[in-house]
Amino acid sequence: MTPSMPLDLRLQSERHSFPRHLFWLSGKHLPGLLTLGAWLLLLSGAGTGVGASVLPSQPQRETAGGPAADPAYRFLFENERFIVSLQEVLLTAEGKGQYRYQRKEMEEMVLSFVASPAVMEEIKGLFAELDFLRSSESYQHRRDFSHLGTITLGMRQNGTEREVRFNYSDRSQINQLVRLFRGLATQESRLFEIETVRATDPISTPAQLRLLEGELKSRTIADPSRFTPLLREIRLDEGIPLIARNHATRLLEQIDRLRK
């Protein structure tokens, strides 16, 4: 159950030195994820340092997130048949995190973030309930569901480390942990995609906000308040279509209700 590479080495990637929008727009990501409007902006030199930039500046969230130097928790999902074939979330005990994922026929992405204290408290509590480090339970259901993909959960504390692999579990704490880690993955990828579209193709912002609304309604976002600063900016951004600015206001109200 020891990983092929120590957890701390996974967080030393030099990709953090790249602004997110430049990393995202490199290589094979362009054809699949950006519209014609974004292509035209790039060809004209906007946002790339060639010619005059007409794009709004993007928040640089790598700096806020770390790199996380001492990962204490790990979630890994793998299924080669899925469009997103790999998802990995690493977290320190303080909540500094890194999300790594791989889409088919695209380069690997690495995003840094900081998990909220509430999310970290829930994750720590669930691992404690399982007595994870001292337990020998595999958490695998008696039936094999390997077609669903393989999940790895890991924890390290005071020099002790343990990882388990399973494809389906009927333990409620395990399922809650999987839900939380997947919620962090969904949250960070959506936040990044909204930022990217806002900077490169503002007319597509309404579509991204509709996706966010669906994820909020289905409660597949770990920490909805993570979107509050960005939505406040969008609400006041005259470079964004009015329909998206109005939608941002409604989403802020929706997030407010979720807190209560």
C-alpha positions in Angstrom: 0.0 0.0 0.0 3.0 2.3 -0.2 2.7 4.7 -3.2 5.2 4.6 -6.0 6.4 8.1 -5.1 6.4 9.7 -1.6 3.5 12.0 -1.1 5.7 15.1 -0.4 7.5 14.7 -3.7 4.2 14.9 -5.6 3.8 18.5 -4.4 7.1 19.8 -5.6 6.0 20.3 -9.2 7.5 23.3 -10.9 4.2 23.8 -12.7 3.1 26.1 -9.9 5.4 28.8 -11.3 3.1 29.2 -14.3 0.0 31.4 -14.2 -3.0 29.1 -14.6 -4.3 30.6 -17.8 -0.9 30.3 -19.6 -0.6 26.6 -18.4 -4.2 25.8 -19.4 -3.9 27.4 -22.8 -0.8 25.5 -23.8 -0.6 22.5 -26.2 -3.6 20.4 -26.9 -6.0 22.1 -24.5 -6.9 24.8 -27.0 -8.9 22.8 -29.6 -11.1 21.0 -27.1 -11.8 23.7 -24.5 -11.8 27.1 -26.0 -14.2 28.6 -28.5 -13.4 30.5 -31.7 -13.5 33.8 -29.7 -10.7 32.6 -27.5 -8.7 31.5 -30.5 -9.0 35.0 -32.1 -7.9 36.7 -28.9 -4.8 34.4 -28.7 -3.9 34.9 -32.4 -4.1 38.7 -31.9 -1.7 38.4 -29.0 -4.1 39.4 -26.2 -3.2 38.0 -22.8 0.1 36.4 -24.0 2.4 39.4 -23.8 2.3 39.9 -27.6 0.7 43.2 -28.6 -1.8 45.1 -26.4 -3.7 43.0 -23.9 -7.5 43.5 -23.7 -8.1 40.7 -21.2 -9.1 41.2 -17.5 -6.3 40.1 -15.1 -6.9 36.7 -13.5 -6.5 35.8 -9.8 -3.2 33.9 -9.3 -4.4 31.2 -7.0 -1.2 29.2 -7.1 0.4 31.6 -4.7 -2.5 31.3 -2.3 -2.4 27.6 -2.2 1.2 26.7 -1.7 2.9 24.4 -2.9 1.7 22.1 0.0 5.0 20.9 1.5 3.7 18.2 3.8 0.7 16.3 2.5 -1.3 14.5 5.2 -4.2 13.2 3.1 -4.5 11.8 -0.4 -7.4 10.9 -2.7 -6.7 9.2 -6.1 -9.3 8.1 -8.6 -8.3 6.1 -11.7 -10.3 4.8 -14.6 -8.9 4.8 -18.1 -12.3 4.5 -19.7 -13.5 7.8 -18.3 -13.0 11.2 -20.0 -11.3 12.4 -16.8 -9.2 9.2 -16.3 -7.2 10.4 -13.3 -8.0 12.7 -10.3 -5.7 13.2 -7.4 -6.2 15.5 -4.4 -3.4 16.1 -1.9 -3.9 18.1 1.3 -1.7 19.1 4.2 -3.1 19.1 7.8 -3.5 22.9 7.4 -5.5 22.6 4.2 -3.0 23.6 1.6 -3.8 21.4 -1.4 -3.1 20.4 -4.9 -5.5 18.9 -7.4 -4.0 16.9 -10.3 -6.1 15.5 -13.1 -5.8 14.1 -16.6 -8.3 14.3 -19.4 -8.1 12.0 -22.4 -5.8 13.2 -25.1 -4.8 16.3 -23.1 -1.9 17.2 -20.9 -2.0 16.7 -17.2 -3.2 19.7 -15.1 -2.1 20.7 -11.6 -4.0 23.3 -9.6 -3.2 24.6 -6.2 -5.8 25.7 -3.6 -6.5 26.1 0.1 -9.4 24.0 1.6 -11.6 25.8 4.1 -11.3 25.0 7.8 -14.8 23.5 7.8 -13.9 21.1 5.0 -10.6 20.1 6.7 -12.4 19.6 10.0 -14.9 17.2 8.3 -12.1 15.3 6.6 -10.0 14.9 9.8 -13.1 13.9 11.7 -14.0 11.1 9.3 -10.4 9.7 9.3 -10.5 9.8 13.1 -13.8 7.9 13.2 -12.3 5.2 11.0 -9.2 5.1 13.2 -7.6 4.9 9.8 -3.9 4.6 10.6 -4.4 1.7 13.1 -7.2 -0.1 11.2 -6.5 -3.1 8.9 -9.9 -2.9 7.2 -9.8 -2.8 3.4 -13.2 -1.0 3.1 -13.8 -2.9 -0.2 -17.3 -4.2 -0.7 -17.6 -8.0 -0.9 -18.6 -7.6 -4.6 -16.2 -6.3 -7.2 -17.1 -3.1 -9.1 -13.8 -2.6 -10.9 -15.6 -1.1 -13.9 -16.3 2.0 -11.7 -12.6 2.7 -11.4 -10.2 2.4 -8.5 -10.0 4.8 -5.5 -7.0 5.2 -3.2 -7.3 6.9 0.1 -4.2 7.7 2.2 -3.2 9.4 5.4 0.1 10.2 7.0 0.7 11.4 10.5 3.8 11.5 12.8 5.8 9.3 10.4 3.0 6.7 10.1 1.4 6.3 6.6 -1.4 4.1 5.3 -3.2 3.8 2.0 -6.1 1.6 0.9 -7.4 0.8 -2.6 -11.0 -0.2 -3.4 -13.6 0.3 -6.1 -16.7 0.4 -4.0 -17.4 0.6 -0.2 -20.5 0.4 2.0 -18.8 2.2 4.9 -20.5 5.6 5.4 -17.4 7.4 6.5 -15.5 6.2 3.4 -18.3 7.3 1.1 -18.4 10.7 2.9 -14.6 11.1 2.4 -14.9 10.2 -1.3 -17.7 12.8 -1.6 -15.6 15.5 0.0 -12.5 14.9 -2.1 -14.6 14.7 -5.3 -16.3 17.9 -4.2 -12.9 19.6 -3.9 -11.9 18.4 -7.4 -15.2 19.6 -8.9 -14.9 22.9 -7.1 -11.3 23.7 -8.2 -11.8 22.6 -11.8 -15.0 24.7 -12.2 -13.4 27.7 -10.6 -10.5 27.5 -12.9 -12.6 27.0 -16.0 -14.7 30.1 -15.1 -11.6 32.2 -14.6 -10.2 31.0 -18.0 -13.4 31.7 -19.9 -13.8 35.1 -18.3 -10.2 36.0 -19.4 -10.3 34.5 -22.9 -13.9 34.3 -24.1 -16.3 36.3 -21.8 -19.3 35.6 -24.0 -19.1 31.9 -22.9 -19.3 32.9 -19.2 -23.1 32.3 -19.0 -22.6 28.6 -19.9 -20.0 28.2 -17.2 -22.3 29.7 -14.6 -25.1 27.4 -15.6 -22.8 24.5 -15.0 -21.9 25.9 -11.6 -25.6 26.4 -10.7 -26.2 22.7 -11.4 -23.3 21.6 -9.3 -24.5 23.8 -6.4 -28.0 22.4 -6.6 -26.7 18.8 -6.7 -24.3 19.6 -3.8 -21.3 18.3 -5.6 -19.2 21.4 -4.5 -17.3 20.9 -1.2 -17.2 24.5 -0.3 -19.6 26.8 -2.2 -18.2 30.0 -0.5 -15.0 29.4 -2.5 -16.8 31.0 -5.5 -18.0 34.1 -3.6 -15.1 36.4 -4.4 -15.1 35.5 -8.1 -18.9 35.9 -8.5 -18.7 39.3 -6.8 -16.1 40.4 -9.4 -18.2 39.0 -12.3 -21.3 40.8 -11.0 -19.5 44.1 -11.5 -17.5 43.3 -14.6 -19.0 45.2 -17.6 -16.9 43.1 -20.0 -19.1 40.1 -19.1 -22.6 39.7 -20.7 -25.4 41.2 -18.6 -27.1 37.8 -18.4 -24.0 36.4 -16.7 -23.7 39.4 -14.3 -27.3 38.9 -13.2 -26.8 35.1 -12.9 -23.7 35.8 -10.7 -26.0 37.8 -8.3 -28.5 34.9 -8.1 -25.7 32.4 -7.5 -24.4 34.5 -4.6 -27.9 34.4 -3.1 -28.0 30.7 -3.7 -24.6 30.2 -1.9 -25.9 32.4 1.0 -28.9 30.1 1.4 -26.6 27.0 1.4 -24.7 28.4 4.4 -27.9 28.6 6.5 
